[in-house]
Amino acid sequence: MVMHMKNHDLSNAAEKLSNKPETVTPDAAAALVQSGNLIVTGHSSASPRAFVRSMVARAAELKNVWITHVRVEGPAEYLSPCYKDSFFHNAFMLGPNSRQSMLEGNADYIPNRFGQMPAYMQAGHIRPDIVVLQLSPPDEYGYCSYGICTSYLPTAAKSAKIVIGEINDLVPVTYGSRIHLSDLDYLIEASYPLYETPQIKTGAVEMAIGKHVASLIEDGATLQLGIGAIPNAVLAALKSHKNIGIHSEMIGNGVIELMERGVINGKRKTVDPHKVVCTFVMGDGKLFSFLDGNPVVEFREVSYTNDPNIIAQNQRMVAINSAIEVDVTGQICAESIGTRLFTGTGGQLDFALGASMAPRGKFVIAMPATAAGGKVSRIGATLAPGATVTTPRTLADYVVTEYGIAALRGRNLRQRAKALIEICHPDFREDIQRAAMARKDIHWD
C-alpha cells in the first residue's frame, strides 16, 4: 500500500525551509510556459498529469512549445494533431502514442544512448527552459524521491531555468536519488493514480524462449532486462537459480516474486551488492506498492545505471534485450521497421557495451522467430532497406528464439549465418539460406 503524506505534513515540511518553493495551482504553473519554450518531463508512468492537462488547456495561447522525454504511458494530449501548431514532441524515444505524430511530422527523434541524456543536458545540447518533476511527498527533512522515474531528471533539474515539482501523494516513496524542496522553484500539490502498464500474458513461445535464456544465466549472475512477456518468462524460469542480482535501466512486476523468494538477492553483485538498481519502472499497482518504502530497490540517474564502465564491473553480467529483426551476420535492429521509426535505441547499446566488457558477461537478444502473425521472419539474410542498426554485430553474443540459441561471439560470418538460420522458423530457413548464400560476404561450405 502506497504511503501518503497529508497536505498539512507537506506544508509543515515546506515551512521548515528558509528558501521554500512557491506552492501554486496547476493552472498557475502552466501559465509559466511561453511560446518557444523547451519543456522536459518524466516518462513512462511519471508524466506530471496535473501540469500537462493545464498546459494543454492553454494550447490556443501557445506556439511551438517543444516537449522532450522518453516514451510516456497513458494520455499525452499534446500529441493530438489538433495541437500541432502549439506543441512539438522532440523525443528521446517514441512510444505507441507518439509514432503517428512522428510519421506526420509533428514529432521528431533525437538519436541517443539512454545513458547519455544527462550529458546532453550538461553540455547544452538540450537546454530545458522548464523541467516538471513528478515527485513523492517529502520526508520530514524536505527531501522528495523521484518516485518511479529518476532517469535524466536530476540533471534536468540542475540545467533548467524553472523547476516545478508536482508532488503526487499516490507516488511511492523510493530510495536512491532525491531532490530537496529548496531546489524547486514552484510546487504543485496533486493526487491521481499512476498509469498502470498492462501485464502481457506469457504464451508457449515466450516460455520456450525464457527457458533457453535461463540456460545461459549462471548462479550469481547480475541481470539487465525489461518488461513484457519474454522478460517475465525468463524470470519465471529462474526460480531454481541462486543469488541473482539486478542492475538494469528498468524493472517490472516480474521481479517481485523472485525477490520475495530470495532468488534475487544481489548477494554476489560486484557493484551495489544486495541492491536492485534501476532508473525507472513500468508496471501496475502491485509493483508501485512493492516499491513504496522498500530500501532494497534503489533508483539512480541513468548516467549511472547505463554507464558501460559501471555495468562492466559486475561479474557474470547478462544483458537481455529484444529486437525487431536481426540479419544473418548478427546486425541488430531494435528501433525501426525499415525507415519507419518504431521506438529508439534506449539502453540496449549501453548494456551491450557493458556486458561485452564484463568478466564472463553476455549480451542476449531474445525474440520470437516470426512477426506479423507468423508471416515475417525476424531473422533475415539482410536487414530491411533503411533499417537502423541499433547494435553492431561486433557486440552480438547470443540470439535466442523459441527454436534455440545461436552463439555468435568469436564466430565467423558463415558460422553465424548457419547458427542463426538454425533458430529461424522452419518455414523460412530454406529461403533465408538461399538469400544468405547470395551475399558477397558469406561463403557456404
C-alpha positions as CSV (number, residue, x, y, z in Angstrom):
1,M,0.0,0.0,0.0
2,V,1.4,3.4,-1.0
3,M,2.2,5.6,2.0
4,H,0.6,9.0,1.8
5,M,1.7,12.3,3.4
6,K,-1.2,14.5,4.3
7,N,-1.3,18.0,2.9
8,H,-0.6,19.6,6.3
9,D,2.6,17.5,6.6
10,L,3.7,18.8,3.2
11,S,3.1,22.3,4.3
12,N,5.0,21.7,7.6
13,A,8.0,20.3,5.6
14,A,7.9,23.4,3.4
15,E,7.7,25.8,6.4
16,K,10.9,24.4,7.8
17,L,12.8,25.7,4.7
18,S,14.5,29.1,4.6
19,N,14.2,29.0,0.8
20,K,10.9,27.2,0.2
21,P,9.2,26.9,-3.2
22,E,6.1,28.8,-4.0
23,T,3.0,26.5,-3.9
24,V,0.9,27.1,-7.0
25,T,-2.1,25.6,-8.8
26,P,-1.5,23.5,-11.9
27,D,-3.0,26.4,-14.0
28,A,-0.6,28.9,-12.4
29,A,2.3,26.6,-13.1
30,A,1.2,26.1,-16.7
31,A,0.9,29.9,-17.1
32,L,4.8,30.0,-16.8
33,V,5.1,28.3,-20.2
34,Q,5.8,30.6,-23.1
35,S,5.8,30.1,-26.8
36,G,9.1,28.6,-28.0
37,N,10.0,27.1,-24.6
38,L,11.5,23.6,-24.2
39,I,9.8,21.6,-21.5
40,V,11.4,18.4,-20.1
41,T,9.3,15.9,-18.1
42,G,9.5,12.4,-16.7
43,H,8.4,9.4,-18.8
44,S,6.7,6.1,-18.6
45,S,4.1,6.5,-15.9
46,A,5.8,9.5,-14.4
47,S,4.3,12.1,-16.6
48,P,3.2,15.1,-14.5
49,R,-0.5,14.8,-15.3
50,A,-1.9,17.8,-13.5
51,F,0.6,20.2,-15.2
52,V,0.2,18.6,-18.6
53,R,-3.6,19.0,-18.5
54,S,-3.3,22.6,-17.6
55,M,-0.6,23.3,-20.2
56,V,-2.7,21.7,-23.0
57,A,-5.7,23.8,-21.9
58,R,-3.6,26.8,-22.9
59,A,-2.9,25.5,-26.4
60,A,-4.6,28.3,-28.2
61,E,-2.2,30.8,-26.4
62,L,1.0,28.9,-27.3
63,K,3.1,28.3,-30.3
64,N,6.0,25.9,-30.9
65,V,6.4,24.6,-27.4
66,W,8.8,21.7,-27.5
67,I,8.3,18.8,-25.1
68,T,11.1,16.3,-24.5
69,H,11.0,13.0,-22.7
70,V,11.3,9.3,-23.3
71,R,8.0,7.5,-24.2
72,V,5.2,8.1,-21.8
73,E,2.4,5.7,-20.9
74,G,-1.2,6.8,-20.9
75,P,-2.5,10.1,-22.2
76,A,-0.3,12.6,-23.8
77,E,-2.8,15.1,-25.2
78,Y,-0.3,17.4,-26.7
79,L,0.4,14.8,-29.3
80,S,-3.0,15.2,-30.8
81,P,-2.9,16.6,-34.4
82,C,-5.2,19.4,-33.4
83,Y,-2.3,20.9,-31.2
84,K,0.4,20.6,-33.9
85,D,0.9,24.4,-34.0
86,S,1.1,24.6,-30.2
87,F,3.3,21.6,-29.2
88,F,6.1,19.7,-30.8
89,H,7.4,16.4,-29.3
90,N,11.2,16.3,-29.5
91,A,11.6,12.8,-28.3
92,F,14.4,10.8,-26.7
93,M,12.3,7.7,-27.6
94,L,9.0,7.0,-29.3
95,G,6.1,5.0,-27.9
96,P,2.7,3.8,-29.0
97,N,1.1,7.2,-28.6
98,S,3.8,9.1,-30.5
99,R,4.6,7.0,-33.5
100,Q,1.9,8.5,-35.6
101,S,3.0,12.0,-34.7
102,M,6.5,11.1,-35.9
103,L,5.0,9.9,-39.3
104,E,3.0,13.1,-39.6
105,G,6.0,15.3,-38.9
106,N,4.6,16.6,-35.6
107,A,7.3,14.9,-33.6
108,D,11.0,14.1,-34.1
109,Y,13.6,11.8,-32.5
110,I,17.0,12.6,-31.0
111,P,19.3,9.6,-31.7
112,N,20.9,8.8,-28.4
113,R,22.1,6.2,-25.9
114,F,19.8,6.4,-22.9
115,G,22.8,6.8,-20.6
116,Q,24.0,9.9,-22.4
117,M,20.9,12.0,-21.8
118,P,22.2,13.8,-18.7
119,A,25.4,14.5,-20.6
120,Y,23.4,16.1,-23.4
121,M,21.9,18.5,-20.9
122,Q,25.2,19.2,-19.1
123,A,26.8,20.1,-22.4
124,G,23.9,22.3,-23.5
125,H,22.8,20.2,-26.4
126,I,19.4,20.0,-24.7
127,R,18.6,23.3,-22.9
128,P,15.4,23.0,-20.9
129,D,13.5,26.2,-20.0
130,I,11.2,24.3,-17.6
131,V,11.5,20.9,-16.1
132,V,8.4,19.4,-14.4
133,L,9.1,16.5,-12.0
134,Q,6.5,14.0,-10.7
135,L,7.6,13.5,-7.1
136,S,6.7,11.6,-3.9
137,P,5.6,13.6,-0.8
138,P,8.7,14.9,1.1
139,D,10.1,13.4,4.2
140,E,10.4,15.4,7.5
141,Y,13.6,16.9,6.2
142,G,12.1,18.2,3.0
143,Y,13.5,15.5,0.6
144,C,11.3,14.1,-2.1
145,S,12.0,10.9,-4.0
146,Y,11.7,10.8,-7.8
147,G,9.1,8.0,-7.3
148,I,9.1,5.6,-10.2
149,C,11.4,7.5,-12.6
150,T,14.8,9.1,-12.0
151,S,16.4,8.8,-15.4
152,Y,17.7,12.1,-16.6
153,L,15.6,14.2,-14.2
154,P,18.2,15.2,-11.6
155,T,20.5,16.7,-14.3
156,A,17.5,18.3,-16.0
157,A,16.6,20.0,-12.6
158,K,20.0,21.4,-12.4
159,S,20.0,22.6,-16.0
160,A,16.5,24.2,-16.3
161,K,15.7,27.8,-15.8
162,I,12.5,26.9,-13.9
163,V,12.0,23.7,-11.8
164,I,8.4,22.6,-11.0
165,G,7.7,19.8,-8.6
166,E,4.4,18.1,-8.9
167,I,4.0,16.3,-5.6
168,N,1.5,13.4,-6.0
169,D,0.5,11.8,-2.8
170,L,0.0,8.5,-4.7
171,V,3.6,8.3,-5.9
172,P,5.6,5.7,-3.9
173,V,8.4,6.9,-1.8
174,T,11.5,5.2,-3.2
175,Y,15.2,5.0,-2.3
176,G,18.2,6.4,-4.2
177,S,18.2,9.8,-5.9
178,R,16.2,12.5,-4.2
179,I,15.6,16.2,-4.5
180,H,15.1,18.8,-1.8
181,L,12.1,21.1,-1.7
182,S,14.5,24.1,-1.7
183,D,15.7,23.0,-5.2
184,L,12.2,23.6,-6.6
185,D,11.0,27.0,-7.8
186,Y,7.4,26.0,-7.7
187,L,5.4,23.3,-6.1
188,I,2.1,21.7,-7.3
189,E,0.0,19.5,-4.9
190,A,-1.7,16.7,-6.8
191,S,-3.4,13.4,-6.2
192,Y,-4.0,11.0,-9.1
193,P,-3.3,7.3,-9.6
194,L,-0.3,6.4,-11.7
195,Y,-0.9,4.9,-15.1
196,E,-0.6,1.1,-14.9
197,T,1.2,-0.7,-17.8
198,P,-1.0,-3.7,-18.8
199,Q,0.6,-7.0,-17.9
200,I,1.2,-9.2,-21.0
201,K,0.3,-12.9,-20.8
202,T,3.1,-15.3,-21.3
203,G,2.4,-17.9,-24.0
204,A,4.2,-21.1,-25.2
205,V,6.6,-19.2,-27.5
206,E,7.7,-16.9,-24.7
207,M,8.0,-19.7,-22.2
208,A,10.3,-21.6,-24.7
209,I,12.4,-18.5,-25.2
210,G,12.6,-17.9,-21.4
211,K,13.9,-21.4,-20.8
212,H,16.6,-21.0,-23.4
213,V,17.7,-17.7,-22.0
214,A,17.7,-19.1,-18.4
215,S,20.1,-21.8,-19.5
216,L,22.6,-19.0,-20.3
217,I,22.3,-17.5,-16.8
218,E,24.7,-18.8,-14.1
219,D,24.0,-18.6,-10.4
220,G,25.4,-15.3,-9.1
221,A,24.8,-13.5,-12.4
222,T,23.6,-9.9,-12.5
223,L,20.8,-9.2,-15.0
224,Q,19.5,-6.4,-17.1
225,L,16.1,-6.9,-18.6
226,G,12.9,-5.1,-19.4
227,I,9.3,-5.9,-19.1
228,G,6.9,-7.9,-21.1
229,A,6.1,-11.5,-21.9
230,I,9.7,-12.6,-22.7
231,P,11.4,-10.9,-19.6
232,N,8.6,-12.4,-17.5
233,A,9.2,-15.8,-19.0
234,V,12.9,-15.5,-18.3
235,L,12.3,-14.6,-14.7
236,A,9.8,-17.4,-14.3
237,A,12.5,-19.9,-15.5
238,L,14.9,-18.7,-12.8
239,K,13.1,-20.0,-9.7
240,S,15.7,-22.6,-9.1
241,H,18.6,-20.2,-9.6
242,K,20.6,-18.7,-6.7
243,N,22.0,-15.3,-5.8
244,I,20.7,-13.4,-8.8
245,G,21.4,-9.6,-8.9
246,I,19.7,-6.8,-10.9
247,H,21.4,-3.8,-12.4
248,S,19.0,-2.6,-15.0
249,E,17.7,0.6,-16.5
250,M,14.2,-0.6,-15.7
251,I,12.3,-3.3,-13.9
252,G,8.7,-4.5,-13.9
253,N,6.3,-6.8,-12.0
254,G,8.3,-9.9,-12.9
255,V,11.0,-9.2,-10.2
256,I,8.6,-9.2,-7.3
257,E,8.2,-13.0,-6.9
258,L,11.9,-13.8,-7.3
259,M,12.8,-11.1,-4.7
260,E,10.3,-12.5,-2.3
261,R,11.6,-16.0,-2.8
262,G,15.2,-14.8,-2.2
263,V,16.3,-15.8,-5.7
264,I,17.1,-12.2,-6.5
265,N,19.2,-11.0,-3.5
266,G,22.2,-9.3,-5.1
267,K,24.5,-11.3,-2.8
268,R,27.2,-11.8,-5.4
269,K,26.9,-8.4,-7.2
270,T,30.2,-6.7,-7.7
271,V,28.6,-3.2,-7.7
272,D,25.9,-2.3,-5.2
273,P,25.7,-5.7,-3.6
274,H,22.3,-6.6,-2.1
275,K,20.6,-3.8,-4.0
276,V,18.3,-3.9,-7.0
277,V,19.4,-0.9,-9.1
278,C,17.3,0.7,-11.8
279,T,16.4,4.2,-13.1
280,F,12.7,3.7,-13.8
281,V,9.9,1.1,-13.6
282,M,6.9,0.1,-15.7
283,G,4.2,-1.9,-14.0
284,D,0.9,-1.8,-12.1
285,G,-0.2,-1.0,-8.6
286,K,1.3,-4.2,-7.2
287,L,4.7,-3.1,-8.3
288,F,4.2,0.5,-7.1
289,S,3.1,-0.7,-3.6
290,F,6.1,-3.1,-3.5
291,L,8.5,-0.3,-4.1
292,D,7.0,2.1,-1.6
293,G,9.5,2.4,1.3
294,N,11.4,-0.6,0.0
295,P,15.1,0.1,0.8
296,V,16.3,-2.8,-1.4
297,V,15.4,-1.1,-4.6
298,E,17.5,2.0,-5.4
299,F,16.7,4.5,-8.2
300,R,19.8,6.0,-9.7
301,E,20.3,8.5,-12.5
302,V,20.6,6.9,-15.9
303,S,24.1,8.2,-16.3
304,Y,25.0,5.7,-13.5
305,T,22.7,2.7,-14.3
306,N,23.6,2.8,-18.0
307,D,27.3,3.6,-17.8
308,P,29.1,0.8,-19.6
309,N,32.1,1.1,-17.3
310,I,29.9,0.6,-14.2
311,I,27.9,-2.2,-15.9
312,A,31.2,-4.0,-16.8
313,Q,32.3,-4.2,-13.2
314,N,29.6,-6.8,-12.5
315,Q,30.9,-10.3,-13.0
316,R,28.6,-12.5,-15.0
317,M,26.6,-9.5,-16.2
318,V,23.8,-10.8,-18.5
319,A,22.0,-8.1,-20.6
320,I,18.8,-9.4,-22.1
321,N,17.2,-7.3,-24.8
322,S,14.9,-7.7,-27.8
323,A,14.9,-6.7,-31.4
324,I,12.7,-6.1,-34.4
325,E,15.0,-8.0,-36.7
326,V,18.5,-9.5,-36.9
327,D,20.4,-10.3,-40.1
328,V,22.5,-13.4,-40.6
329,T,25.7,-11.7,-39.7
330,G,24.4,-10.5,-36.3
331,Q,23.4,-6.9,-37.0
332,I,20.6,-6.0,-34.6
333,C,17.7,-3.6,-35.4
334,A,15.6,-2.8,-32.4
335,E,14.1,0.6,-33.3
336,S,12.7,0.8,-36.8
337,I,10.8,-1.2,-39.4
338,G,12.7,-0.2,-42.4
339,T,12.8,3.6,-42.3
340,R,9.7,3.7,-40.2
341,L,10.8,4.6,-36.7
342,F,9.1,2.4,-34.0
343,T,10.9,3.3,-30.8
344,G,14.6,4.3,-30.1
345,T,17.9,2.9,-29.1
346,G,17.1,3.2,-25.4
347,G,19.7,1.4,-23.2
348,Q,20.4,-1.5,-25.5
349,L,23.7,-0.3,-26.7
350,D,24.8,0.9,-23.3
351,F,24.3,-2.6,-21.9
352,A,25.7,-4.4,-25.0
353,L,28.9,-2.4,-24.4
354,G,28.9,-3.1,-20.6
355,A,28.2,-6.8,-20.9
356,S,30.8,-7.2,-23.6
357,M,33.4,-5.9,-21.2
358,A,32.2,-7.6,-18.0
359,P,34.1,-10.7,-16.8
360,R,32.0,-13.6,-18.1
361,G,29.5,-11.2,-19.4
362,K,26.8,-12.0,-22.0
363,F,24.7,-9.9,-24.3
364,V,21.5,-11.7,-25.3
365,I,18.8,-10.8,-27.9
366,A,15.7,-12.7,-27.2
367,M,12.8,-12.6,-29.6
368,P,10.1,-14.7,-31.3
369,A,11.2,-16.2,-34.6
370,T,8.4,-14.5,-36.5
371,A,6.3,-11.4,-36.6
372,A,3.0,-10.3,-38.2
373,G,1.2,-13.5,-37.1
374,G,4.0,-15.8,-38.5
375,K,4.1,-14.1,-41.9
376,V,7.6,-12.5,-41.4
377,S,10.8,-13.9,-40.2
378,R,12.6,-11.8,-37.7
379,I,15.9,-13.2,-38.8
380,G,16.8,-12.4,-42.4
381,A,19.6,-12.5,-44.9
382,T,19.8,-8.7,-44.6
383,L,18.0,-6.1,-42.6
384,A,15.1,-4.4,-44.3
385,P,16.2,-1.4,-46.5
386,G,16.8,1.6,-44.3
387,A,16.5,-0.3,-41.0
388,T,18.5,1.2,-38.2
389,V,21.5,-0.8,-36.8
390,T,20.8,-0.4,-33.1
391,T,23.7,-2.7,-32.0
392,P,26.5,-3.7,-34.3
393,R,27.3,-7.3,-35.0
394,T,30.6,-6.9,-33.2
395,L,28.7,-6.9,-29.9
396,A,26.2,-9.7,-30.7
397,D,26.8,-12.6,-28.4
398,Y,23.6,-14.7,-28.4
399,V,20.4,-14.6,-30.3
400,V,17.6,-16.7,-28.9
401,T,14.2,-17.7,-30.4
402,E,11.8,-20.4,-29.4
403,Y,13.8,-22.7,-31.7
404,G,17.1,-22.4,-29.7
405,I,20.2,-20.4,-29.1
406,A,22.7,-19.0,-31.7
407,A,26.0,-18.4,-30.1
408,L,27.8,-15.7,-32.2
409,R,30.8,-14.5,-30.2
410,G,34.1,-15.4,-31.9
411,R,32.3,-17.0,-34.9
412,N,33.0,-16.0,-38.5
413,L,30.3,-14.9,-40.9
414,R,29.4,-18.3,-42.3
415,Q,29.3,-19.8,-38.9
416,R,27.0,-17.0,-37.7
417,A,24.7,-17.4,-40.7
418,K,24.3,-21.2,-40.1
419,A,23.7,-20.7,-36.4
420,L,21.1,-18.0,-36.9
421,I,19.3,-19.9,-39.7
422,E,19.0,-22.9,-37.4
423,I,16.9,-20.9,-35.0
424,C,14.6,-19.4,-37.6
425,H,11.1,-20.7,-38.1
426,P,11.4,-23.9,-40.2
427,D,9.2,-22.4,-42.9
428,F,11.7,-19.7,-43.6
429,R,15.0,-21.5,-43.3
430,E,15.5,-22.5,-46.9
431,D,14.7,-19.1,-48.4
432,I,17.0,-17.3,-45.9
433,Q,19.8,-19.7,-46.6
434,R,19.4,-19.2,-50.3
435,A,19.5,-15.4,-49.8
436,A,22.4,-15.6,-47.4
437,M,24.4,-17.6,-50.0
438,A,23.9,-14.8,-52.5
439,R,25.6,-12.3,-50.2
440,K,29.2,-11.4,-51.2
441,D,30.5,-11.7,-47.7
442,I,29.1,-15.2,-46.8
443,H,30.6,-18.3,-48.3
444,W,28.8,-21.6,-47.8
445,D,30.7,-24.9,-47.4
